[in-house]
Amino acid sequence: MSENTKAFGEGMRDGVPIAVGYFAVALSIGMAARSVGLTPLQGLLASLLNNASAGEYAGFTVIAAGASYLEMALVILIANARYLLMSCALSQRLRPGTGLGHRLLMGFDVTDEIFAITIARPGWLNPFYTYGAMSLCIPCWGAGTGLGVIIGNLLPARAVSAFSVALYGMFLAVIIPPSRKSRVVACLVALSFAASYAASVAPGLSSLSAGTRTIILTVALAGGAALLFPVPAGEEAGKEGPEHA
């Protein structure tokens, strides 16, 4: 079995709980799409082309307001701006010489969850790992939205919420192992939770969008940790069992 095939399979395996959670969350996206007059096919295409709940909600809100395409593009860009930071982080972990095609394809589906499982991998990142996760997550997200347009309103809200718990379980599985190995990481995780809550209720910051608050906190906390606790050169991710793309 080639390295790429193995990485692809591991990506599919790790993407299962994300795909299940995406399908459930996308049902509510489909309800929002239905409320602004989108057909099941249009809802499906919207999610296949923009795999981001906040961005889609923002887009549907703009559609309901009858805004222009330019306004819609700007609103979705702002709502999804945090993914620019995630893309920059991923680019630093790719093997030098990784082709533009791989970079663009990985960048197409940088979501919170896929980013989390990808960046947690040791060594150089293999694009095929991300492709494996994408191969399940994108269809489930799109199908969930299309189905939500059709029958989403028939499901109890509790049922949709219960399925979406899978995403929170996946996040715990990502942050707990490194937190147990490093007190710095554990403290930073706890601090990020506290800072996120504080920002959501603090005057000024609470009026910003969730995506903007995430960007501010990410830069502040990650920058502070990098300055106070720099990673020794010998422990850089690229020198720990690099993966072959």
C-alpha positions in Angstrom: 0.0 0.0 0.0 1.4 3.4 -1.0 1.9 6.2 1.5 -0.8 8.3 -0.3 -3.3 5.5 -0.2 -2.7 4.9 3.5 -3.1 8.6 4.3 -6.3 8.7 2.3 -7.7 5.8 4.2 -6.7 7.4 7.5 -8.4 10.6 6.5 -11.6 8.8 5.7 -11.5 7.0 9.0 -11.0 10.3 11.0 -13.6 12.0 8.9 -16.5 9.7 9.8 -17.5 11.5 13.0 -17.1 14.9 11.2 -19.3 13.7 8.3 -22.0 12.5 10.7 -22.0 15.8 12.5 -22.0 17.7 9.3 -25.0 15.9 8.0 -27.0 16.8 11.1 -25.9 20.4 11.2 -26.6 20.8 7.4 -30.2 19.9 8.0 -30.6 23.2 9.8 -28.7 24.9 7.0 -31.3 23.4 4.6 -34.1 24.8 6.7 -32.5 28.3 6.3 -32.1 27.7 2.6 -35.8 26.7 2.3 -36.9 29.8 4.2 -35.4 32.1 1.4 -36.9 30.1 -1.4 -34.0 27.8 -2.5 -34.8 24.5 -4.1 -33.2 21.2 -2.8 -30.8 21.3 -5.8 -29.8 24.9 -5.1 -29.3 24.1 -1.4 -27.1 21.1 -2.3 -25.0 23.2 -4.7 -24.6 26.0 -2.1 -23.2 23.6 0.4 -21.0 21.7 -2.0 -19.4 25.0 -3.1 -19.3 26.7 0.3 -18.7 24.2 3.1 -19.1 26.6 6.0 -22.2 27.0 8.1 -21.6 30.6 9.2 -20.8 31.6 5.6 -23.9 29.9 4.3 -26.2 31.4 6.9 -24.8 34.8 6.1 -25.3 34.2 2.4 -28.9 33.1 2.9 -29.5 36.2 5.0 -28.2 38.4 2.3 -30.4 36.6 -0.3 -33.5 37.2 1.9 -32.6 40.9 2.0 -32.4 41.1 -1.8 -28.7 42.3 -1.8 -26.4 42.2 -4.8 -23.9 39.5 -5.6 -21.0 41.8 -4.6 -22.6 42.4 -1.2 -23.1 38.7 -0.8 -19.5 37.9 -1.7 -18.2 40.5 0.8 -20.4 39.2 3.6 -19.4 35.6 3.1 -15.7 36.6 2.9 -15.9 38.3 6.3 -17.9 35.4 7.8 -15.2 33.0 6.6 -12.2 35.1 7.2 -10.8 32.9 10.0 -10.1 30.2 7.4 -7.4 32.5 6.0 -5.5 31.9 9.3 -6.0 28.2 9.2 -4.8 28.0 5.6 -1.6 29.9 6.5 -1.0 27.4 9.4 -1.5 24.4 7.1 0.8 25.9 4.4 3.6 26.0 7.0 3.2 22.2 7.5 3.3 21.2 3.9 6.4 19.7 2.5 8.5 22.2 0.4 7.7 21.7 -3.2 4.1 20.7 -2.7 2.3 21.6 -5.9 -0.1 24.5 -6.3 -2.8 22.0 -7.3 -2.6 20.2 -3.9 -2.6 23.6 -2.1 -5.6 24.9 -3.8 -7.6 21.6 -3.4 -6.8 21.5 0.3 -7.7 25.1 0.7 -11.1 24.5 -0.9 -12.3 22.7 2.2 -10.5 24.2 5.1 -13.2 23.9 7.9 -12.7 24.1 11.6 -13.0 20.3 12.0 -11.0 19.2 9.0 -8.3 21.7 10.0 -8.2 20.3 13.5 -7.6 16.7 12.5 -5.2 17.7 9.8 -3.0 20.0 11.8 -2.8 17.4 14.6 -0.9 15.0 12.4 2.8 14.7 13.1 5.4 15.6 10.5 4.8 17.0 7.0 1.2 17.0 6.1 0.1 14.6 3.3 -2.6 16.3 1.2 -4.2 12.9 0.6 -5.1 12.7 4.3 -7.2 15.8 3.9 -8.7 14.4 0.6 -9.8 11.3 2.5 -11.7 13.4 5.1 -13.1 15.7 2.4 -14.4 12.7 0.4 -16.9 12.0 3.2 -17.5 15.4 4.7 -18.3 17.4 1.5 -21.0 14.9 0.3 -22.6 14.6 3.7 -22.7 18.4 4.1 -24.3 18.9 0.7 -26.7 16.0 1.1 -27.7 17.2 4.5 -28.5 20.7 3.2 -30.5 19.3 0.2 -32.5 17.0 2.5 -33.0 19.8 5.0 -34.8 21.8 2.3 -37.1 18.9 1.7 -37.9 17.4 5.1 -35.8 19.4 7.7 -38.8 21.0 9.2 -40.3 17.6 9.9 -37.5 16.6 12.3 -37.6 17.6 16.0 -35.0 20.2 16.9 -33.7 17.9 19.6 -32.9 15.2 17.0 -30.8 17.6 14.9 -28.9 18.8 18.1 -28.3 15.2 19.2 -26.5 14.3 15.9 -24.4 17.5 16.0 -22.9 16.4 19.3 -20.5 14.2 17.3 -18.6 17.3 16.3 -17.9 18.3 19.9 -16.8 14.7 20.6 -14.4 15.0 17.7 -12.9 18.2 19.0 -12.3 16.6 22.4 -10.5 13.7 20.7 -8.2 16.2 19.0 -7.3 18.5 21.9 -7.1 16.0 24.8 -4.1 13.9 23.7 -1.7 16.9 23.1 -3.0 18.5 26.3 -2.1 15.4 28.3 1.5 15.5 26.9 2.1 19.2 27.4 1.1 21.5 30.3 1.6 24.5 28.1 -0.9 23.2 25.5 -3.4 22.2 28.3 -3.2 25.7 29.8 -3.6 27.3 26.4 -6.7 25.2 25.7 -8.2 26.2 29.0 -7.3 29.8 28.4 -8.8 29.8 25.0 -12.1 28.5 26.3 -12.2 31.3 29.0 -11.1 34.0 26.6 -13.7 32.9 24.0 -16.5 33.2 26.6 -15.1 36.5 27.9 -15.0 37.9 24.4 -18.6 36.9 23.8 -19.9 39.0 26.7 -17.3 41.8 26.8 -18.4 45.3 25.6 -17.1 46.0 22.1 -15.9 42.5 21.4 -19.3 40.9 21.8 -20.7 43.1 19.0 -18.2 41.6 16.6 -19.0 38.5 14.6 -18.0 35.1 15.9 -15.5 34.7 13.1 -13.9 38.1 13.8 -13.6 37.2 17.5 -12.0 33.9 16.6 -9.4 35.6 14.4 -8.5 38.1 17.2 -8.2 35.5 19.9 -6.3 33.1 17.6 -3.6 35.7 16.8 -3.4 36.9 20.3 -3.2 33.6 22.1 -1.1 31.8 19.5 1.3 34.7 19.2 1.7 35.0 22.9 2.3 31.3 23.3 4.9 31.4 20.5 6.8 34.2 22.2 6.7 32.8 25.7 7.1 29.1 24.9 8.9 28.7 21.5 9.3 25.2 20.1 12.9 24.1 20.1 14.3 23.7 16.6 14.8 20.0 17.0 11.1 19.5 17.7 9.7 21.2 14.6 6.9 19.3 13.1 8.7 18.9 9.8 11.5 17.0 11.5 9.3 14.4 13.2 8.6 11.5 11.0 7.7 13.5 7.8 5.0 12.2 5.6 5.4 11.9 1.9 3.0 13.7 -0.3 
